[in-house]
Amino acid sequence: MQIINAIGRRKTSIARVYVKPGKGDIKVNDRELKEYFISEIHQTTVKQPLVAVKVDGQYDVTVNVEGGGVKGQAEAVRLGIARALVEFNAESKPVLRKEGFITRDSRMVERKKPGRRKARRRFQFSKR
């Protein structure tokens, strides 16, 4: 049996994804998908590549994810699954590329600068 692994990243989240042929089980950090990602939106985000390629229910997915928040983790898992599906079947790449699941979203939080309240926000000006 062939197990494909891939890495997905988003913001500060890193997801290590292991995909193998099976009956459609998705486990995230040794928990079920619905137990780990409680929101329906995040569950849908994770399944998007499988649905786009029409292989939902044909692969078992195991994920180790860490860092960041819930949305960043869900999108990191989505990227990892998409990369693994391309390794299984290269013909699915144009479909996933068109949906935007192959592209790594490189946006990160901008660091705070000295003399500023946040990254760009200045301290409040006091005239007197």
N, C-alpha and C positions, 0 to 999 in steps of 0.2 A: 504494500500500500504506500502511495506516495503522499508525503506531507510537505507542503510548500509553506515557507515562512517569509514574511515581509514586514517592513517597518513603516509606520505612518506617524507623522509628526504634525502638530498644530499648536501654535503659541508655545507654551512650555510643556505640553503633553507629548508623551512618547508611547506608542502602542506597538507591541510585538504581537503579530498576528500569525497563527498557524492554521492553515486550511487543508482539509483532507476530504475525499469523497465520503459521503455519509447520508444522514437523513434530515439534516437541516438544524441541528442543535447549535446554538450560539452561547458560549460561556465567556463571561468577562470576569477576570480575577476570581476564578472558581465559583462564580455565581451565575444564575440564569440572566439572560439579557433583560427581562422585565423586572428582575429584582435589583439589578445594578443601575440601569437607566430607567428610573421610575416614569419619567415624562414620555408620553407617546411620541412627541416630536423627535426626541433623541433616539428612540428605538427605530423610528422610520429612517432617520439619518444614517444609522448604522447599516440598515438593510438596503439602502438605495442602490449600491453597486450590484448586489445579487438580483434585485428586481429588474434593473436596467438590462442585464445580460440574460434575464429569464432563466436563472438557475437557482431561484429561491427554493430551498428544501432539498437540494442535491449535495450540499457540502456542509460538513461540520466545521465550525469556526471556534477556535480557542484563542483568547486574547489576554495578554498581560499589559495593563495600561497604568501609567503613573504620571503625576504632575498635572498642574493646571486645574481648570474647573470642569464641570460636567459637559458643557458644550464643546470645549476644546478637546476633551477626551473622546467624545462621540465622533467628531470630525477627524481626529487622528485614526480612530478605528476604521472609519470609512475609507480613508486613503490607504491604509494597510490592506484591507480586504480587496480594494480595487487593484492594487499592485499584485497581490497574490493571484487574483483571477486572470490577470494578463499573463502570468507565468504558466498557469494551467492551459490557457487558450489564447494565443496571440491575436486571433481574429476578433476577440472582444474589445481590443484596445480602441479602435475608432469610436465605438459606441460609448465607452467610458470617457474617452477624451472629449467627445461632443457634449456630454453632460457635465464635464468639469471635475470628474472624480480622480483623474490621474495627476492633475496639477497640484503641487504642494503650495498651500497658502502661506506665504512667507511673512505675513504681517505679524509683528511682535509689539509688545508694549514698549513705548519709548521711555528711556531712562530719565529720572529726575535730574535736572541740572542745578548746580549751586547758584544761590541767589534768586531762585524761583520757588514758588509754592508747589508746583507740579512740574511736568516736563516743559510746558510752554507758558503756563499761567504765572503771571507775576504776582508779587505781594500787593495787597491793596494800598493805593496811594493815599497818604494823609497830608492834606495841605497845611494843617495846623497841628 
